[in-house]
Amino acid sequence: MQTKISNYLLWQILSLFLLSILIIGCNKVITTNTTSSDTTTNTNNPLNNDTLTGYPRIKFYTVMDYGDAKVKVQLNNFTPITIAKYYPSSQYSIANIGTNSITLYYPDTTTTSVLNMNVDLLSGCYYSCFFYRVGYEWKLSLVKDDLSAPKLAANAKIRLLDFRTQAYFDYVNIRVFNTSLDEKYYYERNFLDHETYSGNTLFNEITGGALYHIKVFNDTSNLKQRDSITFTPGKIYSIVLMTPSTDSPSAALNDIWPDVYQHN
């Protein structure tokens, strides 16, 4: 009898352990300034080398305008990457499992560091790292990218991220549409709301291959419309709202640019 009870308790403990492993997965990562002891160092070239598996990958974006100057970003001790305004790095870089240091230089030299942070990245996960500025303070926003293929081969995947630093207190709505094919709505979006509501980082499927319009509006008026955007079947995109850093808050509300970044 005691043997049966012991076997039952052992089975229950093992089941709970396996369940906890399944739940952990690639959940949202908290950006910190602390270090972690659980780090697997990548000593390989930090380019998108598909022969390396298991390592996290990260891509860098700037969502600020700052004249003609570029920024330079350094991941750990690898060669710094130069990024033009409004453009991403050319590909995902392979990072360490665990703690990674990210250093941002502005302008694009390695003499003036404007940001230095540690971020924890999970094995096998993809991330987008967006650099922005509030006043004179540079910051980053780390967003997990689910690059799994659309369920339907004819579809693309899209999400919307709000980086309107100059109109951060104004809520807007976004309609992505082709009147004869498909449409998606994003209501009451606000600056950095993806950091408060993790569901805003998820991608939605949309019919691919046709021309779409992106309309930004509020309760009283249409604020901006961008036309002739193609979402290619099988591809994954972030629509990023931005405003010029030189605008006043009132002017920025009517000066919104919906940029489109392709992840794969």
Long-range contacts (C-beta under 8 A, 24 or more apart in sequence): 26-122, 26-124, 26-125, 26-144, 27-122, 28-144, 28-198, 28-201, 29-119, 29-120, 29-121, 29-122, 29-125, 29-127, 29-142, 29-144, 30-120, 31-117, 31-119, 31-120, 31-140, 31-142, 32-117, 32-118, 32-119, 32-120, 33-117, 33-118, 34-118, 35-99, 35-118, 36-98, 36-99, 36-118, 36-120, 37-98, 38-97, 38-98, 39-96, 39-97, 39-98, 39-99, 40-96, 40-97, 40-98, 40-123, 41-96, 42-76, 42-94, 42-95, 42-96, 42-97, 44-94, 45-94, 46-75, 46-76, 46-78, 46-79, 46-93, 46-94, 46-95, 47-91, 47-93, 47-94, 48-91, 48-92, 48-93, 48-94, 49-94, 52-94, 53-124, 54-97, 54-123, 54-124, 55-94, 55-95, 55-96, 55-97, 55-123, 55-124, 56-94, 56-95, 56-96, 56-97, 56-100, 56-121, 56-122, 56-123, 56-124, 56-125, 56-126, 56-127, 57-92, 57-93, 57-94, 57-95, 57-125, 57-126, 57-127, 58-92, 58-93, 58-95, 58-100, 58-121, 58-126, 58-127, 58-128, 58-129, 59-88, 59-89, 59-91, 59-92, 59-93, 59-126, 59-127, 59-128, 59-129, 59-145, 59-263, 60-88, 60-89, 60-93, 60-128, 60-129, 60-131, 61-87, 61-88, 61-89, 61-128, 61-129, 61-130, 61-131, 61-240, 61-261, 62-86, 62-87, 62-130, 62-131, 62-132, 63-130, 63-131, 63-132, 63-163, 63-240, 63-242, 63-259, 64-131, 64-132, 64-133, 64-165, 64-242, 64-245, 65-242, 65-244, 65-245, 65-246, 66-106, 66-133, 66-245, 69-106, 69-107, 69-108, 70-107, 70-108, 71-104, 71-105, 71-106, 71-107, 71-108, 71-131, 72-104, 72-105, 72-106, 72-108, 72-109, 72-110, 73-102, 73-103, 73-104, 73-105, 73-131, 74-101, 74-102, 74-103, 74-104, 74-105, 74-110, 75-100, 75-101, 75-102, 76-100, 76-101, 80-105, 80-110, 82-108, 86-242, 86-259, 88-128, 88-261, 92-126, 95-121, 96-121, 97-121, 97-122, 97-123, 102-129, 102-140, 104-131, 104-138, 104-140, 106-138, 114-138, 115-139, 115-140, 126-263, 128-238, 128-261, 128-263, 130-161, 130-163, 130-240, 132-163, 132-165, 133-165, 133-245, 134-165, 141-192, 141-194, 141-195, 143-194, 143-201, 144-201, 145-236, 145-263, 146-202, 146-203, 147-236, 147-263, 147-264, 149-234, 150-205, 150-208, 150-233, 150-234, 151-205, 152-205, 153-233, 153-234, 154-207, 154-208, 154-209, 154-233, 155-205, 155-206, 155-207, 155-208, 155-233, 155-234, 156-205, 156-206, 156-207, 156-208, 156-231, 156-232, 156-233, 156-234, 156-235, 156-236, 156-237, 157-203, 157-204, 157-205, 157-206, 157-235, 157-236, 157-237, 158-184, 158-203, 158-204, 158-206, 158-231, 158-236, 158-237, 158-238, 158-239, 159-200, 159-201, 159-202, 159-203, 159-204, 159-237, 159-238, 159-239, 160-186, 160-189, 160-200, 160-238, 160-239, 160-240, 160-241, 161-194, 161-200, 161-201, 161-238, 161-239, 161-240, 161-241, 162-189, 162-190, 162-191, 162-192, 162-193, 162-194, 162-240, 162-241, 163-191, 163-192, 163-240, 163-241, 163-242, 164-191, 164-241, 164-242, 164-243, 164-252, 164-256, 165-191, 165-242, 165-243, 165-245, 166-243, 166-244, 166-245, 166-247, 166-248, 166-249, 166-251, 166-252, 167-191, 167-243, 167-247, 167-249, 167-252, 167-253, 167-256, 168-192, 169-249, 170-218, 170-249, 170-253, 171-218, 172-216, 172-217, 172-218, 172-223, 172-241, 172-256, 173-216, 173-217, 173-218, 174-214, 174-215, 174-216, 174-217, 174-239, 174-241, 174-258, 175-213, 175-214, 175-215, 175-217, 176-206, 176-212, 176-213, 176-214, 176-215, 176-239, 177-212, 177-213, 177-215, 178-207, 178-210, 178-211, 178-212, 178-213, 181-207, 181-210, 182-206, 182-207, 182-210, 189-241, 203-236, 206-231, 208-232, 208-233, 208-234, 208-235, 209-233, 214-239, 214-258, 214-260, 216-241, 216-256, 216-258, 218-253, 223-253, 223-254, 223-256, 224-254, 224-256, 224-257, 224-258, 226-257, 226-258, 229-260, 232-262, 234-264, 235-262, 235-263, 235-264, 236-262, 236-263, 236-264, 237-261, 237-262, 237-263, 238-263
